[in-house]
């Protein structure tokens, strides 16, 4: 009885705290709206006589978005409030008409929606019906796996194969490798670490996915490097620069390499808790810590294939081969070998045709159209939240452009920060923000439009901008990988059957080592060049 009363009181206190917080937030926003309406919040004009920014008020949307993301652990609410605050500051109170509709109706968001929601999500959904990804993993395991070490290396390899995106990678890899790891006494802490550390980091250094287009849409027009005659051309410049910055995304590179070394069991140190988990599984066969609360993973590991459907390698290699033929091979030939910097990477077209290939193969092998469509729709549903975050992120960037957030920051700090520490500073700031929010995409939306103009003001050299660009991408990956509220962290635990906090505690020391090496290199390179 006492426990019931205690739980009830605790819940009442939480509800009361939530109501008080909401009231305070509504009051603050109402006050800002009144000040703006009465003319107390006015723009500062630039040298050309046009409005440049709103002074310190230009920081309000980004500040609220970061603060609420820390406080509420909900990036959707944080981004929404940030957009609303920007509308109040600018005096454009019809948020939907002024900001949201133009952002969602833009060409770049339509492309993101096509690739992320329909093509990528739909393809994953079709694989749950054809079993293509699982069949490939099982076939590869028979060739590669001979024991604990080779089992972990196989999981690492699968993480690179399923590189289409952080969340997608954890779902596909976790669902297909758990049985292999369990048979070979790989602890669930080790398994979840390898799955998680080859998800977002691998997606950033093998970026034939949504990432270049998304970040391209965020950085479009922010600095002269990403300015062109049309909006689509600006997005293309940003996406191409993403590929150019890959060799300097040191956190992602070190995270993937460190995971390989852990899998091969060649590191002299990889954390006390991870060492204990590895020893426990090896000597006793216990895959989880005594007293652990493993997350169930039946929804991710159960395929819904028709009974009479005979899966094969073509179900996996057909779509993947189409993707590589349209996006990867032309990129290698024109961009890497021939050095054509104007080459447009056909990411959207590649994913669209990969989806078509998945459809055709399933239908040709006798799967009913109704079943294929059900898989496609389920896949789209699975990434709906991500599509909503994309929409809000692009909208917040539009708000920042209108109220001059970047202009105010660069004008205030542009000549005061030493160039040598700026990339490492961006890395740290993004690590903290993304760890607290649980999302890299939300962190990109908040910090890219502010950080890049600031970096340009400090040093407009293209190599320096590349370092800053890569550090923002890498720092955000750290938080996305390690945060206990991140979707990839949760899904990695879910797909491998690991206790969530056991997964967080065992992988965090290794991720910090990778981040430390990355920060050191950024300082050295920024200082030397």
TANORPE-V579914 format. One record per backbone hydrogen bond with DSSP energy under -0.5 kcal/mol. NH is the residue of the N-H (numbers start at 1). CO is the residue of the C=O. E is the energy in kcal/mol with one decimal. If there is no record, write none. Layout:
BEGIN
nh={NH NH}
co={CO CO}
e={E E}
END
This chain:
BEGIN
nh={5 6 7 8 9 10 11 12 13 14 15 16 17 18 19 20 21 22 23 24 25 26 27 28 29 30 31 32 33 34 35 36 37 38 39 40 41 42 44 45 46 49 52 53 54 57 58 59 60 63 64 65 66 67 68 69 70 71 72 73 73 74 78 79 80 81 82 83 84 85 86 87 88 89 90 91 92 93 95 98 99 100 101 103 104 105 106 110 111 112 113 114 115 116 117 117 118 119 120 121 122 123 124 125 126 127 128 129 129 130 131 135 136 137 138 139 140 141 142 143 143 144 145 151 152 153 154 155 156 157 158 159 160 161 162 163 163 169 170 171 172 173 174 175 176 177 178 181 182 183 184 185 186 187 188 191 192 193 194 195 196 197 198 199 200 203 204 205 206 208 209 210 214 215 216 217 218 219 220 221 222 226 227 234 235 236 237 238 239 240 241 242 243 244 245 246 248 249 250 253 254 255 256 257 258 259 260 261 262 263 264 265 265 266 267 275 276 277 278 279 280 281 282 283 284 285 285 286 287 292 295 300 301 302 303 304 309 310 311 315 316 317 318 320 321 322 323 324 325 326 327 328 329 331 332 333 334 335 335 336 337 338 340 341 343 345 347 350 351 352 353 354 355 356 357 358 359 360 361 362 363 364 365 366 367 372 373 374 375 376 377 378 379 380 381 382 383 383 384 387 388 389 390 391 392 393 394 395 396 397 398 399 400 401 402 403 404 405 408 409 410 411 412 413 414 416 417 421 422 422 423 425 426 427 428 429 430 431 432 433 434 435 436 437 438 439 443 444 445 446 447 448 450 451 452 454 455 456 457 458 459 465 466 467 468 469 470 471 472 473 474 475 476 477 478 479 480 481 482 483 486 487 490 491 492 493 494 495 496 497 498 503 504 505 506 507 508 509 511 512 513 514 515 516 517 518 519 520 521 522 523 524 525 526 527 528 529}
co={1 2 3 4 5 6 7 8 9 10 11 12 13 14 15 16 17 18 19 20 21 22 23 24 25 26 27 28 29 30 31 32 33 34 36 35 35 40 53 43 50 46 44 44 403 54 55 56 57 59 60 61 62 63 64 65 66 67 68 68 69 68 74 75 76 77 78 79 80 81 82 83 84 85 86 87 87 91 93 94 95 95 96 99 100 101 103 106 107 108 109 110 111 112 112 113 113 114 115 116 118 119 120 121 122 123 124 125 126 126 127 131 132 133 134 135 136 137 138 139 140 140 141 147 148 149 150 151 152 153 154 155 156 157 158 160 161 165 166 167 168 169 170 171 172 173 174 177 178 179 180 182 181 185 287 187 188 189 190 191 192 193 194 196 196 199 200 201 202 206 207 164 210 211 212 213 214 215 216 226 219 223 224 230 231 232 233 234 235 236 237 238 239 240 241 243 245 246 248 249 250 251 252 253 254 255 256 257 258 259 260 261 262 261 261 271 272 273 274 275 276 277 278 279 280 280 281 280 285 289 498 297 297 298 301 128 306 308 309 312 313 313 314 316 317 318 319 320 321 322 323 323 324 327 328 329 330 330 331 331 332 333 334 339 340 343 345 346 347 348 349 350 351 352 353 354 355 356 357 358 359 360 361 363 362 368 369 370 371 372 373 374 375 376 377 378 379 380 381 383 384 385 386 387 388 389 390 391 392 393 394 395 396 397 398 399 400 400 404 405 406 407 408 409 410 413 413 418 418 419 419 421 422 423 424 425 426 427 428 429 430 431 432 433 434 434 439 440 441 442 443 444 447 447 448 450 451 452 453 454 455 461 462 463 464 465 466 467 468 469 470 471 472 473 474 475 476 477 478 479 483 438 486 487 488 489 490 491 492 493 493 499 500 501 502 503 504 505 507 508 509 510 511 512 513 514 515 516 517 518 519 520 521 522 523 524 525}
e={-2.5 -2.6 -2.7 -2.3 -2.7 -2.5 -2.3 -2.3 -2.5 -2.1 -2.4 -2.7 -2.8 -2.4 -2.2 -2.4 -2.5 -2.4 -2.3 -2.5 -2.6 -2.7 -2.3 -2.5 -2.5 -2.4 -2.4 -2.3 -2.4 -2.2 -2.5 -2.4 -2.5 -2.3 -1.0 -2.5 -0.9 -0.7 -4.2 -0.5 -3.2 -1.6 -3.3 -1.4 -1.2 -1.4 -1.8 -1.5 -1.4 -3.0 -3.1 -2.4 -2.5 -3.0 -2.8 -1.7 -2.2 -2.8 -3.4 -0.6 -1.1 -0.5 -2.0 -2.7 -2.1 -2.5 -2.1 -2.3 -2.4 -2.8 -2.0 -1.8 -1.8 -2.4 -2.2 -0.8 -1.4 -1.1 -1.8 -2.7 -2.4 -2.0 -3.4 -2.0 -2.9 -2.4 -1.1 -1.9 -2.0 -2.2 -3.0 -2.2 -2.5 -3.1 -0.5 -1.1 -1.7 -2.6 -3.2 -1.4 -1.0 -2.0 -2.1 -2.1 -2.2 -2.1 -1.2 -0.6 -1.2 -2.4 -2.4 -2.5 -2.1 -2.2 -2.5 -2.2 -2.6 -2.3 -1.5 -0.8 -0.6 -2.2 -2.4 -2.2 -2.2 -2.1 -2.1 -1.9 -2.2 -2.3 -2.5 -2.1 -1.4 -2.0 -2.8 -0.6 -1.5 -3.0 -2.0 -2.0 -2.7 -2.9 -2.1 -2.0 -1.3 -1.9 -1.1 -2.5 -2.9 -2.0 -1.0 -1.2 -2.3 -0.6 -2.6 -2.5 -2.5 -1.8 -2.3 -2.3 -2.6 -2.9 -0.9 -1.5 -0.6 -2.3 -1.5 -1.2 -1.8 -1.7 -1.6 -0.6 -2.5 -2.7 -2.3 -2.0 -1.4 -2.5 -1.1 -2.9 -2.3 -2.1 -1.4 -1.7 -2.2 -2.1 -2.0 -2.1 -2.5 -2.4 -2.1 -1.6 -1.3 -1.9 -1.9 -1.1 -1.6 -1.9 -2.0 -2.1 -2.9 -2.8 -2.1 -2.4 -2.9 -1.7 -1.7 -2.2 -2.2 -2.3 -2.3 -0.6 -0.8 -1.9 -0.5 -2.2 -2.4 -2.2 -2.4 -2.4 -2.5 -2.2 -2.1 -2.5 -2.5 -0.8 -0.8 -0.8 -0.7 -2.5 -1.2 -0.6 -1.8 -1.4 -0.7 -1.8 -1.6 -0.5 -0.8 -1.3 -1.0 -3.1 -2.0 -1.9 -2.7 -2.0 -2.4 -2.4 -2.5 -1.7 -2.5 -0.7 -2.8 -1.3 -2.5 -2.3 -2.9 -0.6 -1.6 -1.6 -2.5 -1.9 -3.0 -1.1 -1.3 -0.6 -1.8 -1.8 -2.4 -2.3 -2.3 -2.0 -2.1 -1.9 -2.6 -2.2 -2.2 -2.8 -2.6 -2.0 -2.5 -2.9 -1.7 -1.6 -2.3 -2.1 -2.6 -1.9 -2.0 -2.3 -2.7 -2.3 -2.3 -2.1 -2.4 -1.7 -0.6 -1.0 -1.4 -1.9 -2.0 -2.2 -2.1 -2.0 -2.3 -2.5 -2.3 -2.0 -2.5 -1.8 -1.9 -2.1 -2.4 -2.0 -1.8 -2.3 -0.9 -1.9 -2.2 -2.1 -2.7 -2.1 -1.6 -3.0 -1.9 -2.1 -1.0 -1.1 -0.7 -0.8 -0.6 -2.5 -2.7 -2.2 -2.3 -2.6 -2.5 -2.1 -2.4 -2.4 -2.8 -2.2 -1.9 -1.9 -2.9 -0.5 -0.7 -2.6 -2.0 -1.6 -2.7 -2.1 -0.7 -3.6 -2.1 -1.4 -2.7 -2.6 -2.0 -1.8 -2.8 -2.2 -2.2 -2.1 -2.2 -3.0 -2.7 -2.3 -1.9 -1.9 -2.7 -2.8 -1.7 -1.5 -1.8 -1.4 -2.1 -2.4 -2.4 -2.4 -1.4 -0.7 -2.3 -2.8 -2.2 -1.9 -2.6 -3.2 -1.4 -1.0 -2.3 -2.2 -2.1 -2.7 -1.8 -1.8 -1.8 -0.6 -2.3 -2.4 -1.6 -1.9 -2.3 -2.4 -2.2 -2.0 -2.6 -2.1 -2.1 -2.2 -2.1 -2.3 -2.8 -2.4 -1.9 -2.4 -2.5}
END
